[in-house]
Amino acid sequence: MPTQPLPLRPGADRPCDTAPVLSGRLLVGGPALMPRFGDDVWNIGVAGFAGNRYASEFLIDFKSLGHPVRREAAREFLFWRLNTRPGRGPLPSISTVAAEWWNLRCFFRFLDTEHEGLRLDAVTQPTLDSYLAHCRSDGLLPSSLRHRLQVLSRLHFAAQSVVTDALVINPWNGRPLTRVIGVEPTRKHENETPRIPPNVIGPLVQAALFYIRTAAKDIINARAELTELEASVEDIHGLSLDRLEHYLHGLADEGRGVPVVDGVGRQVHLAGAPAYTYVMRKSGAGRGIAGGVYDERIDRALELLGPEPGGMDTPIAPHPQTGLLWRDRFSPAAVPHEERLLRTACYILIAYLSGMRDSEVKELRDGCHFTERSADGVVVRHKVRSQLVKGGRGTAESWVVIGPVAEAIDVLRQLPHRDALFSRPVTRDRYSTITANRMNENLNKFRAHCTRIGFHVPDVDGEPWNLTTRQFRRTVAWHIAHRPYGTVAGMIQYKHLSVAMFEGYAGTSASGFRAEVAAEEAMARLADIVERYEDFKAGVRSSAPGSTRIDNEFARVREELQDFPGRVVDERRLHAMLRTSANTLHVGTLNDCYYQPETALCRTVGGTDQPMLNNCRPDRCGNSTITPRHRNGWESARGDTERALAFVGLSDLQRTALREHLDDVTKVIEGIDRAND
């Protein structure tokens, strides 16, 4: 490999060293922060708008590439990526380019170690095949493997702009990477993020609410006590046995034990041993372990008084379920441990009950929560301000949220933080943000911790459920679409949640949450129509006026697909043929409505694409179908009517109306039975 970059190809233009790298992008700071083409380090994070990422992830350090040819080729490629729109789409996000910088270095490292520093313009298809095998040997998942290889295609697209050393060959002759890797392409608009199972999200939210409403006050008070103790240490000079004796006598008078290490943090191996440093500092006898007569006095007191795990003074609240204290007294090491759990609990409530993205949750800052009254002055709405983050672009917007989200934000405000509520102060840096990867780790630690505080989270298929930040938005969208009247954590209604989230910005197209719910509803309707088609094939028939139309539709589909016993049909084709019917399906307790405005009894004038459910006449409408799955609902209606008829004091008109309704309900039940004899 040559020791210096080759001369530019004829007609190629290299950007000048002073050319701005992020032209046309909104910067977080002033223009002085704009990186220039000739800089050895580009901080593209000044246009990143991603509070859920480490700042170092957006630093592109060309000096990390040992060879000047590699440095120049990477510089030219990344400049092209940051300033070139793919087709008619927007510029690639800062996060995307930062990830490509990592993937580019991986490819360069492979060429340097496995192919003796081969230049890009000398790469052949066998070289790329060997790189694919090399990446497979790392055990990457198909999605990660595809992202690792995408940079190769983009290097080829940028060949005319990378003047120092370009990838001339078209990787795999332009074949889609899904075929190269050997996986089925993802169906368009299909969300692959797993949903958190109901038996996991229920106790998880309950535990988070417990931390917000019960544990938070104790943790905040413990932090205040610890801060006061740390400040008082500065005033301790020398050693004082009298102060130690006074402190130990005070413990005896209060009926307390001697503080011992509680096993939290790095001192697990010392659990149960006297907390010598804490006792010395708390008593004012010294700044740390003194040894000798001081340790002997503490040991003797431990024998007389017994141990007290933790040893701090902050009172502990009773657990609302048991009436017992929810934990032992705090130790200095336990305070940051519990703060981390409390921040995670706040994250769970905010992410799940607001529908905000991970990056948007972590952009919450001081003063983000406010309230507004409705126009009539009756309803108080909770709102939060944050950055709408999508594609690396930040826009200030607001979300309507419910009470528990506001409570979580208020707790975060009282925890040690910088401007961003999810950033905690550290001694070595201005602040340290809980990043996406760290939050995933914290979420799973919180899930494991739930059982210890009385909220058991069961395993799924024999394994603990692996939580990630992406799952909360997907899960709440699914629950709102599939179980609009269900509950979570015992008290929170999904219907109430959906109304609040749709009322404000979170339901608009820019946030995308309403679109996600709509996509989930479409998938639910398709699943329902497929299930009803399978029932039709099994001989289940519906009653009510609309049954003929849908049964004829199912018969047509079955005939066209030749979907008879012993024959396997194309599932995608079946779904495509049933999707039209699914688009008009509205599932109900007493019937299913295959809505058509022209035959809808619920409307008297005009027509739209939605039925008026309050005016539904399920036993008479031409859009209605009633199947055996609805029988329980009708049986319940018959029982309610019979109990109402038993009331004493009904007027003749009321009794007549109830008898007529009972006759109608009975006819529906008999119709269900006749259709499926």
C-alpha positions in Angstrom: 0.0 0.0 0.0 1.5 3.5 -0.9 2.6 5.6 2.0 0.8 8.7 0.7 -2.6 9.4 -0.9 -2.6 9.1 -4.7 -3.2 12.3 -6.7 -6.8 13.2 -7.4 -8.4 11.6 -10.4 -8.9 13.9 -13.4 -12.0 16.1 -12.9 -12.5 15.2 -9.3 -12.9 18.0 -6.8 -11.7 17.5 -3.2 -13.5 19.8 -0.7 -11.3 22.5 0.7 -10.1 22.1 4.3 -12.4 25.0 5.5 -15.5 23.6 3.9 -18.2 23.2 6.6 -19.2 19.6 7.2 -22.7 20.1 8.4 -24.0 22.7 5.9 -27.8 23.1 6.0 -28.3 21.4 9.4 -29.6 23.1 12.5 -26.8 23.2 15.2 -27.3 22.8 18.9 -24.6 25.5 19.5 -23.3 28.4 17.5 -21.6 28.4 14.1 -18.2 28.3 15.8 -18.9 24.6 16.7 -19.3 23.6 13.0 -16.6 21.0 12.1 -14.5 21.7 9.0 -13.4 19.2 6.3 -9.7 19.5 7.2 -10.2 19.0 11.0 -8.7 15.8 12.4 -11.8 15.3 14.6 -15.4 16.1 13.6 -17.9 16.5 16.3 -21.0 15.9 14.4 -23.0 15.7 17.6 -23.5 19.4 17.5 -26.4 18.6 15.1 -27.3 15.3 16.7 -30.2 16.1 19.0 -29.9 12.7 20.8 -29.8 12.9 24.6 -29.9 9.1 24.8 -26.4 8.7 23.3 -22.9 9.2 24.6 -21.3 12.4 23.2 -18.3 10.3 22.2 -20.4 8.4 19.7 -20.6 11.5 17.6 -16.9 12.1 17.5 -15.2 11.1 14.3 -11.5 10.9 15.0 -9.6 10.4 11.7 -6.4 10.0 13.6 -7.6 6.6 14.8 -7.0 5.4 11.2 -3.3 4.7 11.0 -2.7 5.2 7.3 -3.2 8.6 5.5 -4.9 6.9 2.5 -7.5 5.4 4.9 -8.0 8.8 6.7 -8.5 10.7 3.5 -10.9 8.1 2.0 -13.0 8.1 5.2 -13.0 11.9 5.3 -14.3 12.2 1.7 -16.8 9.4 2.1 -18.3 10.8 5.3 -18.4 14.3 3.9 -20.4 12.9 0.9 -22.8 11.1 3.3 -23.4 14.1 5.4 -24.2 16.3 2.5 -25.8 14.1 -0.1 -29.5 13.3 -0.2 -30.4 9.7 -1.2 -32.9 10.3 -4.0 -35.6 12.7 -2.9 -35.3 11.8 0.8 -33.8 13.9 3.6 -30.1 14.0 4.5 -29.1 11.0 6.5 -29.3 11.4 10.2 -26.3 12.2 12.4 -26.8 8.9 14.2 -26.8 7.0 10.9 -23.5 8.6 9.8 -22.0 7.9 13.2 -22.9 4.2 12.9 -21.4 4.1 9.4 -18.2 5.5 10.7 -18.0 2.5 13.1 -18.8 0.1 10.3 -16.3 1.7 7.9 -13.6 1.3 10.5 -14.5 -2.4 10.9 -14.1 -2.9 7.1 -10.8 -1.0 7.1 -9.5 -3.1 10.0 -10.4 -6.3 8.1 -8.6 -5.1 5.0 -5.5 -4.2 7.1 -5.3 -7.4 9.1 -6.6 -10.0 6.7 -5.5 -8.6 3.3 -2.3 -6.8 4.1 -3.8 -3.3 3.8 -5.5 -3.8 0.5 -6.8 -0.5 -1.1 -10.5 0.0 -1.8 -10.0 0.3 -5.5 -8.3 -3.2 -5.5 -11.1 -4.9 -3.6 -12.8 -7.8 -5.5 -15.9 -9.8 -4.9 -14.0 -12.7 -3.3 -12.7 -10.1 -0.8 -16.2 -9.0 0.0 -17.3 -12.6 0.4 -14.5 -13.2 2.8 -15.6 -10.1 4.8 -19.2 -11.5 4.9 -17.8 -14.8 6.3 -15.7 -12.8 8.8 -18.7 -10.9 10.0 -20.8 -14.1 10.4 -18.0 -15.5 12.6 -18.6 -12.6 15.0 -22.1 -14.1 15.7 -24.0 -11.0 14.5 -27.7 -11.1 14.2 -29.1 -10.8 10.7 -30.2 -7.2 11.3 -26.8 -6.2 12.7 -25.0 -8.0 9.8 -27.1 -6.1 7.3 -26.1 -2.8 8.9 -22.5 -3.9 8.9 -22.6 -4.5 5.2 -24.6 -1.5 4.1 -21.6 0.7 4.3 -20.1 -1.2 1.4 -22.9 -0.4 -1.0 -22.7 3.3 0.1 -19.0 3.3 -0.5 -19.6 2.2 -4.0 -22.3 4.8 -4.6 -19.9 7.5 -3.4 -17.1 6.3 -5.7 -17.2 9.5 -7.9 -16.8 11.7 -4.8 -14.2 9.7 -2.9 -11.2 10.8 -4.9 -8.4 9.3 -2.8 -9.4 5.6 -2.8 -12.9 4.4 -4.0 -14.7 1.1 -3.9 -15.1 0.6 -7.7 -16.8 -2.8 -7.6 -20.5 -3.0 -7.0 -20.9 -5.3 -3.9 -22.6 -8.6 -4.9 -23.6 -7.0 -8.2 -26.2 -4.9 -6.5 -28.2 -7.8 -5.0 -30.3 -6.9 -1.9 -28.4 -7.5 1.3 -31.3 -9.6 2.6 -30.7 -12.1 -0.2 -26.9 -11.9 0.3 -27.3 -12.7 4.0 -29.9 -15.3 3.4 -32.9 -13.9 5.3 -36.5 -13.1 4.3 -37.0 -9.4 3.7 -39.2 -7.7 6.3 -42.7 -7.0 5.1 -43.2 -3.3 4.6 -44.5 -1.4 7.6 -44.2 -4.5 9.8 -42.9 -3.7 13.3 -40.4 -6.3 14.5 -40.0 -4.9 18.0 -41.4 -7.5 20.4 -44.3 -6.5 22.7 -43.9 -6.8 26.4 -46.3 -9.6 27.5 -49.2 -8.5 29.8 -48.0 -10.6 32.7 -44.7 -8.8 32.5 -45.8 -5.2 31.9 -48.4 -5.3 34.7 -46.2 -6.0 37.7 -43.4 -3.9 36.1 -45.6 -0.8 36.0 -46.9 -1.6 39.5 -43.4 -1.7 40.8 -42.5 1.5 39.0 -45.6 3.2 40.6 -44.5 1.9 44.0 -41.1 3.4 43.6 -42.6 6.8 42.5 -45.2 7.0 45.2 -43.7 5.2 48.2 -39.9 4.7 47.8 -39.1 8.0 46.2 -39.5 10.2 49.3 -37.2 7.9 51.3 -34.6 7.9 48.6 -34.7 11.6 48.1 -34.4 12.1 51.9 -31.5 9.7 52.1 -29.7 11.6 49.3 -30.1 14.8 51.4 -28.7 13.1 54.5 -25.8 11.7 52.6 -25.0 15.1 51.0 -25.1 16.7 54.5 -22.7 13.9 55.8 -20.3 14.4 52.9 -20.2 18.1 53.6 -19.6 17.6 57.3 -16.6 15.4 56.6 -14.6 18.4 55.4 -14.9 19.9 58.9 -13.4 16.8 60.6 -9.8 17.2 61.6 -7.8 14.5 63.5 -9.4 11.8 65.6 -11.7 11.9 68.6 -12.5 8.9 70.7 -15.0 11.0 72.8 -17.1 11.7 69.7 -17.1 8.0 68.8 -18.2 7.0 72.3 -21.0 9.6 72.3 -22.3 8.3 69.0 -22.3 4.7 70.1 -24.1 5.6 73.4 -26.7 7.4 71.3 -27.3 4.2 69.3 -27.8 2.3 72.5 -30.3 4.8 73.9 -32.3 4.7 70.7 -32.4 0.9 70.7 -30.5 0.7 67.4 -27.6 -1.5 66.3 -24.2 -0.7 65.0 -24.1 0.1 61.2 -22.8 -2.8 59.2 -22.1 -3.1 55.5 -25.3 -4.1 53.6 -23.7 -5.7 50.6 -24.8 -3.0 48.1 -22.3 -1.8 45.5 -18.6 -3.0 45.5 -18.7 -4.1 49.2 -20.7 -7.3 48.7 -17.9 -9.4 50.0 -17.9 -7.4 53.3 -21.6 -7.8 54.0 -22.2 -8.0 57.7 -18.9 -6.4 58.7 -18.9 -3.2 60.7 -19.1 -0.1 58.5 -16.0 1.5 60.1 -15.6 4.4 57.7 -19.3 5.4 58.0 -19.3 5.1 61.8 -16.2 7.3 62.1 -17.6 9.9 59.7 -21.2 9.9 61.2 -19.8 10.3 64.7 -17.3 12.9 63.7 -14.5 10.8 65.1 -12.5 10.8 61.9 -12.6 10.8 58.1 -12.0 7.1 57.7 -10.9 3.9 59.2 -8.6 4.7 62.2 -7.8 1.1 63.4 -6.5 0.3 66.8 -8.6 1.4 69.7 -11.3 2.9 67.5 -12.0 -0.4 65.6 -11.9 -2.3 68.9 -14.5 0.1 70.4 -16.8 -0.4 67.3 -16.4 -4.2 67.5 -17.3 -4.2 71.2 -20.4 -2.1 70.6 -21.4 -4.5 67.8 -21.3 -7.4 70.2 -23.4 -5.5 72.7 -26.0 -3.8 70.4 -26.1 -6.1 67.4 -25.9 -5.2 63.7 -28.0 -2.6 61.8 -27.7 -3.0 58.0 -27.1 0.4 56.4 -27.1 2.5 59.5 -28.3 5.9 58.1 -31.0 7.9 59.9 -33.5 8.3 57.1 -36.8 6.7 58.2 -38.2 3.9 55.9 -41.8 3.9 54.8 -44.0 0.8 55.2 -44.8 -1.2 52.1 -48.5 -0.6 51.1 -49.1 -4.3 50.5 -47.5 -5.7 53.6 -47.3 -2.9 56.2 -43.7 -3.8 56.7 -40.7 -1.5 56.0 -40.0 -1.8 52.3 -36.2 -2.0 52.9 -33.6 -1.8 55.6 -32.0 1.5 56.5 -29.9 3.1 53.8 -26.1 2.9 53.6 -24.0 5.4 51.7 -23.5 2.8 48.9 -27.3 2.0 48.8 -28.3 5.6 48.0 -26.9 5.8 44.4 -28.1 2.2 43.9 -31.7 3.1 44.8 -31.5 6.3 42.8 -30.6 4.3 39.7 -33.6 2.0 40.3 -35.8 5.1 40.9 -34.7 6.7 37.7 -35.4 3.5 35.9 -38.9 3.4 37.4 -39.5 7.0 36.2 -38.3 6.0 32.7 -40.7 3.0 32.6 -43.8 5.2 33.5 -42.8 8.0 31.1 -41.9 5.8 28.2 -44.9 3.5 28.5 -47.6 6.0 29.5 -46.7 8.8 27.1 -45.8 6.9 23.9 -42.6 9.1 23.5 -39.5 7.6 21.9 -36.5 6.7 24.0 -34.5 9.7 22.7 -37.5 12.0 23.4 -37.9 10.8 27.0 -34.2 11.5 27.6 -34.5 15.0 26.2 -36.8 16.0 29.1 -35.3 18.9 31.0 -36.1 21.1 34.0 -39.4 22.9 33.5 -40.6 20.4 31.0 -43.9 19.7 32.8 -46.8 22.1 32.9 -50.5 22.1 33.2 -53.3 23.7 31.2 -57.1 23.9 31.7 -59.6 23.0 29.1 -61.6 25.8 27.5 -64.4 25.4 30.0 -61.9 25.4 32.9 -63.0 22.0 34.2 -60.3 19.6 33.0 -56.7 20.0 34.0 -54.3 18.5 31.4 -50.7 17.5 32.1 -48.3 18.4 29.4 -44.6 17.9 28.8 -42.1 19.7 26.5 -39.3 17.8 24.8 -37.4 17.5 21.6 -39.3 15.5 18.9 -36.4 13.4 17.6 -36.8 11.5 14.4 -34.0 11.1 11.8 -31.5 13.0 13.9 -33.5 16.3 13.7 -34.8 18.0 16.9 -38.0 20.0 17.1 -39.4 21.4 20.3 -42.9 20.0 20.9 -45.3 19.1 23.7 -47.2 15.9 24.6 -50.4 15.5 26.6 -49.8 12.9 29.4 -51.6 11.5 32.4 -51.0 11.9 36.1 -48.4 9.1 36.8 -46.1 10.6 34.1 -46.3 14.0 35.8 -45.5 12.3 39.1 -42.4 10.6 37.6 -41.1 13.9 36.2 -41.6 15.6 39.6 -39.5 12.8 41.2 -36.8 13.2 38.6 -36.6 16.9 39.2 -35.8 16.2 42.9 -33.0 13.7 42.1 -29.4 15.0 41.4 -29.2 15.9 37.8 -27.9 18.5 35.4 -30.2 20.2 32.8 -31.4 16.9 31.4 -33.5 15.0 33.9 -32.0 11.7 33.0 -28.4 13.0 33.4 -26.7 12.5 36.7 -23.7 14.6 37.9 -20.4 12.8 38.2 -17.1 14.1 39.5 -15.0 13.6 36.4 -17.3 15.2 33.8 -20.0 17.8 33.5 -22.7 15.1 33.4 -23.2 11.5 32.5 -26.3 10.6 30.6 -28.1 7.3 31.0 -27.6 6.1 27.4 -29.8 3.6 25.5 -27.5 0.7 26.1 -27.2 1.5 29.8 -30.9 2.0 30.2 -31.5 -1.4 28.7 -29.2 -2.8 31.3 -31.0 -0.8 34.0 -34.4 -1.9 32.8 -33.5 -5.6 33.2 -31.9 -5.0 36.6 -35.2 -3.3 37.7 -37.2 -6.2 36.3 -35.1 -8.6 38.4 -35.5 -6.4 41.4 -39.3 -6.3 41.2 -39.7 -9.7 43.0 -37.6 -8.5 45.9 -40.1 -5.6 46.6 -43.2 -7.8 46.2 -44.0 -7.5 42.5 -43.2 -10.8 40.9 -42.4 -10.6 37.2 -42.8 -14.2 35.7 -40.5 -15.7 33.2 -41.6 -16.1 29.6 -41.0 -19.5 28.0 -38.7 -20.3 30.8 -36.5 -17.3 30.5 -36.6 -13.8 32.1 -38.1 -11.3 29.6 -35.3 -9.1 28.1 -36.5 -5.5 28.2 -35.4 -2.8 25.8 -36.3 0.8 25.5 -38.1 0.3 22.1 -40.6 -2.1 23.5 -42.6 0.3 25.6 -44.0 2.4 22.7 -44.7 -0.7 20.7 -46.5 -2.3 23.6 -48.8 0.6 24.6 -49.7 1.1 20.9 -50.6 -2.6 20.7 -52.7 -2.5 23.9 -54.6 0.6 22.8 -55.3 -1.0 19.4 -56.2 -4.5 20.7 -57.6 -3.9 24.2 -58.9 -0.3 24.3 -60.9 -0.9 27.5 -58.3 -3.0 29.3 -56.3 -1.9 32.3 -52.6 -1.9 33.4 -51.3 -1.9 36.9 -54.9 -2.3 38.2 -56.0 1.3 37.9 -54.8 2.9 34.7 -57.3 2.5 31.8 -55.9 2.0 28.3 -59.0 3.9 27.0 -58.2 6.9 29.2 -54.5 6.6 28.2 -55.3 6.6 24.5 -57.6 9.7 24.8 -54.9 11.6 26.6 -52.2 10.6 24.2 -54.3 11.4 21.1 -55.5 14.7 22.5 -52.1 16.3 22.4 -49.1 16.3 20.2 -48.2 12.7 20.7 -51.1 11.7 18.5 -50.1 13.8 15.5 -48.4 12.6 12.4 -45.0 14.2 13.2 -44.7 12.1 16.4 -46.0 9.1 14.6 -47.7 7.5 17.6 -51.2 7.7 16.2 -49.9 6.1 13.0 -48.3 3.3 15.0 -51.7 2.6 16.8 -53.4 2.7 13.4 -51.0 0.1 12.0 -51.6 -2.1 15.1 -55.3 -1.8 14.6 -55.0 -2.8 11.0 -53.0 -5.9 12.0 -55.5 -6.7 14.6 -58.4 -6.5 12.2 -56.6 -8.7 9.7 -55.9 -11.3 12.4 -59.6 -11.2 13.3 -60.8 -11.6 9.7 -58.4 -14.5 9.1 -59.7 -16.2 12.3 -63.3 -15.7 11.1 -62.3 -17.2 7.7 -60.9 -20.2 9.5 -64.1 -20.6 11.5 -66.1 -20.4 8.2 -64.0 -23.2 6.7 -64.7 -25.2 9.9 -68.4 -24.8 9.4 -69.1 -22.0 11.8 -71.8 -19.7 10.4 -73.0 -16.3 11.5 -76.5 -14.9 11.9 -77.9 -11.4 11.6 -78.7 -9.6 8.3 -75.0 -9.0 7.3 -74.1 -12.7 7.5 -74.9 -13.5 3.9 -72.5 -10.9 2.5 -69.5 -11.9 4.5 -70.2 -15.6 4.1 -70.3 -15.1 0.3 -67.1 -13.2 0.5 -65.4 -16.0 2.4 -66.8 -18.5 -0.1 -65.4 -16.5 -3.0 -61.9 -16.4 -1.4 -62.0 -20.1 -0.7 -63.0 -21.0 -4.2 -60.4 -18.7 -5.8 -57.6 -20.1 -3.7 -58.9 -23.7 -3.8 -58.5 -23.6 -0.1 -59.8 -27.1 0.6 -58.6 -29.9 3.0 -55.3 -31.4 1.9 -54.2 -28.2 0.0 -51.7 -25.6 1.3 -52.5 -22.1 0.2 -50.2 -19.1 -0.1 -50.7 -17.2 3.3 -49.6 -13.9 1.8 -52.2 -14.2 -1.0 -54.9 -15.2 1.5 -54.1 -12.1 3.6 -54.1 -9.9 0.6 -57.6 -11.1 -0.4 -59.0 -10.7 3.1 -57.4 -7.3 3.8 -60.2 -5.4 2.0 -62.8 -6.9 4.4 -60.5 -6.4 7.3 -60.3 -2.7 6.6 -64.1 -2.3 7.3 -64.2 -4.8 10.2 -65.1 -3.4 13.7 -65.1 -6.1 16.4 -67.6 -5.9 19.2 -69.0 -7.8 22.1 -72.4 -8.4 20.7 -71.6 -8.5 17.0 -68.9 -7.7 14.3 -69.6 -4.8 12.0 -68.4 -5.0 8.4 -69.2 -1.4 7.8 -70.7 0.0 4.7 -72.3 3.5 5.0 -75.1 2.9 2.5 -76.5 0.0 4.6 -75.7 1.2 8.1 -78.7 1.7 10.4 -76.6 3.6 12.9 -76.5 6.6 10.4 -79.5 8.6 9.3 -77.7 11.0 6.9 -74.5 10.9 4.9 -71.8 8.3 5.5 -68.2 8.1 6.7 -65.7 5.3 7.1 -66.6 4.8 10.8 -69.8 3.4 12.4 -71.6 5.2 15.2 -71.3 2.5 17.8 -73.7 4.2 20.3 -76.5 3.8 17.7 -75.7 0.2 16.7 -78.6 -2.2 16.0 -76.7 -5.5 15.9 -79.8 -7.7 15.4 -81.1 -5.7 12.4 -78.3 -3.9 10.6 -77.2 -5.2 7.2 -73.6 -4.7 8.2 -73.9 -6.9 11.3 -72.7 -10.5 11.8 -73.2 -12.5 14.9 -71.2 -15.7 15.5 -71.0 -18.2 18.4 -68.1 -16.2 19.9 -70.7 -13.4 20.6 -73.1 -15.8 22.4 -71.8 -15.1 25.9 -72.5 -11.4 25.4 -76.1 -12.0 24.4 -76.5 -14.5 27.3 -75.3 -11.8 29.6 -77.7 -9.3 28.1 -80.6 -11.7 28.5 -79.7 -12.3 32.2 -79.5 -8.5 32.8 -83.0 -8.0 31.2 -84.5 -10.9 33.3 -83.1 -9.4 36.5 -84.5 -5.9 35.5 -87.9 -7.5 35.0 -87.9 -8.8 38.5 -87.7 -5.3 40.0 -90.8 -4.2 41.9 -92.5 -1.0 40.9 -91.8 -1.0 37.2 -94.4 0.9 35.1 -96.4 -1.0 32.5 -94.5 0.8 29.7 -91.1 -0.1 31.3 -92.1 -3.7 31.7 -93.5 -3.9 28.1 -90.2 -2.4 26.7 -88.1 -4.9 28.7 -90.2 -7.9 27.5 -89.8 -6.8 23.9 -86.1 -6.4 24.4 -85.9 -9.9 26.0 -87.8 -11.3 23.0 -85.3 -9.7 20.6 -82.3 -11.0 22.6 -83.7 -14.5 22.8 -84.3 -14.5 19.0 -80.7 -13.6 18.4 -79.5 -16.4 20.6 -81.8 -18.9 18.9 -80.5 -17.6 15.5 -76.9 -18.3 16.6 -77.9 -21.8 17.5 -79.9 -22.5 14.3 -77.0 -21.2 12.1 -74.6 -23.6 13.7 -76.7 -26.8 14.2 
